[in-house]
Each structure stands twice: as C-alpha cells, then as structure tokens.
Amino acid sequence: MNPVDQKIEAHYHKEGLFEEILARLENQNIDLNHIQRSDIAGVDEFHMRGAAVSKELAAAIDLNDKKVLDMGSGLGGPCRMLADKFNCTATGIDLSPEFVRTANALSKLVGLDDKTFFIQGSATRLPFEDNSFDVVWTQHVQMNVPDKQLFYGEAHRVLKPGGHFLYYDIFRKNDGKIQYPMPWASQESLSFLIKNDEMAQIVESLGLNPISKTNQTQAGIAFFTSLLAKVKQHGPPKLGLNVLMGDSTVSKLTNLLAHLEKGLLVLESGVYQK
C-alpha cells in the first residue's frame, strides 16, 4: 500500500467495528439471530442520503441477474441492497481491511453472504480480468483518489461492452477554498476533489457514453439539514454514521452542508454505458 493509501486507510479505520455494531444492536434489544438489512441501514451506507439514493440510482438500469462491482464498497450496504432488491450478485472492493471484514460479517449476519463478496484492495489496481462485470458502481470514493485517470480507467477496463457505469459523488463547483475536516478527509492532503466536467471528460475519453445525469445537491442539503436538526434535538442515533466518524461527526457534516449551501461543492449522480 502506497503512503497516500496508508493515510486514507488510517482516516477510515476503526478497530472492532463489527463488534461495536453488534453491541449497539443488542442495546436496542434486537435479536442478533434475526437481523434484517433494515436494522443496520443507518450505518452501512457511508454517503449522503444513504439507501434512498442508492435505490434511485439502481432503478436507472436493469440489474436483474447482473454481476456488479462496487468500487470503494465501505461496509457493503449498497451491495447488500442491490443483491436483495434487484436480484444480482455484488462484489465490493475497499482499501480498509476493517471495512472489508465488517462488510463480510454483516452480509453473513443478514443472510446475503451467498450473493455479496468483499475483498481488500485498491480501486486503482483492480484484481479482475478485463470485461468481468455487467455494472460498475461507485459512491463517494473518488475524492480520496489522486489519479482519476487510473480510477476511471480501471472501471472501464473491467466493465463488459454494453455494461453500465453508475456513480454518485461529490465534486468541486468552482476553485473556492475548501475547509476541512470533511467526512472523507480530516485534512486537505487526503482530499483530491475535481469538477464534474473534468470527470466527464475523463470517462468519455475512455469510451463511456453518458446516459443520464442528476444534480443531487438540493436533495443532499435537505437530507443533512433534517439529520442535523434531529441530532441537535435528540442526540446522535443509536446506529448511524456517528459509529464511523465518532466525535467529529457533527463538525464534518456541518462543514459539508455549509459548502453545499455556499455552492463550493456539488453532488451529482449519473449513468454511463460502455
């Protein structure tokens, strides 16, 4: 693992993550022998709007019986949702060994370990053959990747001809100064933001054709405004993103919300086809 990847992995690392999730479920008097995906939904999708936006994105194409790769799969929530709701098999790759361990354990816990698979590795060096997947999927990952050409190039390489590339990400709106910490980076040295038109130029030069794009910024602002109001009134959720971000959760989310409201950052989802 190169020095940048090591620092990024350390940023996300939290020891004993699966065990903490189990303990929090037990504290809610949830039977660990009968865990549903909905019981862990608050923590297993580490991106704005969580499962709701993942379902919107998934509905844009036909996923039935498809083979999906999630680049930067985190705790595996999107993969489990896709496998469960859209009848596909999903493989996730993530830089964090602890995230991968937890993702595999959570899939086993909810009975989806036969349709979801997680491995540790870099999204810029995918251990898969060319044309291996019907769909490549990524959410809130490229901000931690310095080499965008390599990242999107790998997505294109492992995607079958006719296959779809789906993304939901955070981009710069302009060249204004970004203040940290953010959920993906405690400091600027871990953040590699680009503009959405720069991303489009890269993927289209690789041979991916745009199908649809959606500005998700206002939806993200509404989501965070509501979430932070609930946290202020009732305290942090018993099982939410605070498990991953700890004491810095509110400051990171407040900072991100302010940048979206000021127009410094933009949220966008979209679909491309090879």
N, C-alpha and C positions, 0 to 999 in steps of 0.2 A: 504494500500500500504506500503510495507516494505521500510526501509531507502534507500537502493540502487535503488529501482524502483522510489522513490521520486526524487532522484538526477538525474536519467536518464530522467524522465518526464520533470524536470525543464530544462535540457540541450536542449531539443527539443521545449519547449514551446515558443510560440509567440502569444501574445494576438491579437485578431481581425484579424486572418489570412484570413478567408474567405472574410471579408470586404476589406482587402488590395488587394486581388486577383481581386475582382470586380472593385476596383478603378483603378488598373493597366490595366484591360481590357477596361474600359471606356476611359482611357487616350490614348489608341490605336484606339479609335473610333470604337470599336467592339460593336455591338448591343447586349445588355445583354438579350434580348428576343430571340435571335437566336444563342446561344453559341454552338460551336461544341467541341468535345473532343480535336481536334487538336489545338484549341485556348488556352487550358490550359496544353497541353502536356509538356511544358517546365518546369513546376513546380510540377506536380502531381506524378512524379515517382522519388523518392529520392534515387537513386542508379546510379552507373556508367553505362553509355550508355543508360539510360532511357528506353523509349518504345521499342527501337530497340532490345535490348537483351531480353526483356520480350516476344516479339513476337517470337524470335528464340526459347526460352525455351518452350513456349506454343505449338509450332508446333511439338515438340518432341513426343507428345501423342495425342490421340483423346479426345477432350474436349467437343464434341457436346452433349448437353443436360445433362452435368455432374454438380455435386454440388461441388463447390470449396471453400476451406478455405485459406485465406491469413493470415499467422501468422506475425504480425507486418506490418499492411497494410498502415500506413502513411496517405497520403491524398487520397488514393484509386485509383490512376491511373491504376495500374495493374488490379485491379478488374473490373474497367470500360472497359478497353481494352479487357479483357477476355470475359466479358459478351457481348460486342458489336461485336467483331470479331469472336468469337469461339462458340457463341450460348450456353452459360452456365449461371448458377446463381453463384454469388460470394459473400461470406461473409468475411468481414475483421474484425480483432480484433487488437486493438492497445492500448498501455499504455497511450497515450496522449489524454485527453478529447478534447483538441482543435483540434487535428488532426482528431478525430472521428467526431466532429461537422462539421468541414470543409469538410471532405470526404462525409458525407451525403448531405450537402448542394450543393456540386459540382455535385454529382450524380443527384440530383433533377434539377439542372441548365441545365444539358445536356440530361435530359430525360431518365436516366438509373436507377432511384430510384426504379423501379419495379424488377430489376434484380441484384442489388447490395445493400448490407446491411452492416452497420458498427456499431460495439459495442466497448465500452471501457472495457479493461480487460488485464490480463496478459497471455502471451503465455505459461507460465509455469503452469497455472491453468485454462485451457480452460473450459468454461461453456457449454460444449456439451457432449452428450452421446457417448459411445463407438461406433465405426463403423458408424459415421454420414456423412462422406464426401467421395466422389469418388477421390478427389485430394486435397492434402495439399501442399501449395506453400509458400516459404519464400525467401526474398531477403534482404541482408544486415541488418540482425536483430540479429543473434546470438552473434555478437561481444559485445552486451550490456547485454548478459545473462550469469550470473555467473555459473548457474547449467545447463550444457549442457545435462546431462542425463535426467533431468526433461523436458527440452525444446523439445528434440527429442523424448522422451518418450510420451509426450502429442501428438505430431504429429502422432506417430504410433498408439496411443490409439484411436484417433477419425477417423482414416483412415479405410475405408472398406477393407476387404480382397480382394486382386486383384487390389486395388487402387494404385495410384502413389503419391510419394513424390518428389517434384521438388524444387531445391534450386539454388541460385546464391549468393555467399558470398565471403567475404574477410577472408583469413587465414594467419597465420604466415608461412613463408617459412623456417625459422630457429630460433635460440634463440637470434638473434641480438637485440639490444636495439631499441625500437620504440619511436620515438619522437612525442610529441603532441604539438598543437591540431590536431585532425583529424575530419572529418565530423561527426563521431558518438560519439566522446568524446573529450572534451576540455582538459581533464587530464587523466592520466593513471588509476586513481581509478574508472573510468567509463567504462573502456575497458577490455574485457575478451577474448582475442584472443587465438585461438588454431590452431594447424596444421591440414591440410586437412585429413591426415591419421588418426588423432585422432578422427575427426568427423566420418570418415568412419567406424572406429572400433566400435563406439557407436551405430550408426544406424544399422549396420549389426548385432550387438549382440542383437538388439531389434527384429530382424526378417524382416528387409527390405533388399531386394536383389538389387545390383547395375545393372542398365540397360545401362547407359552411363555417361561419364564424359568429360567435355571440359575445357581446360585451357584457361581462358579468359584474361589473364594478358596482352598480347600484344595488344589485342583489346582495353582494358582499357587504356593503355598507349597512344595509338593513339588518343583515344577519348579525353583524358584530355589535351594532347599536342595541339590539334586543338582548344579545348574550351578555354584554357588559352591564346592562341595566339589571338583569336577573342576578348576576354575581354580586352587584352592589347591594341589592335588596336581600338576597337570601344566602350569600356566600358562595364559594365555589361548589360546583356539582360534585356529587359523591363519586362519579366515574366520568370524567371529562378530559379535555386536553390538558388540564392542570396536572394530571398524572404524568404527562410527558414533559411539561415545561416548568413545573414546580412553582416556586415563589415568584418567578419572573413572568408568570402567565399574564397577569393583568397589564403590566407595563408593556409587554411585547404586543399584545392585542390592541391596546390603546394606541400605541405608536403606529401600528399598521393601519388602523382605522383612520387616524389623522392624515396619513399620507394618501390614502384613497380619497378622502374628502377634499384634500387640497389639490388633487389632480396630479400628484407626483408619481403615483403608481396606478396601474390599470389591471383589472382582472379580465382574462379572456379565455374562452373555450373554443374548440374547433375540431373539424374533421377533415383529414386529407386522405386521398386514395393513391396507391402506387400503380 
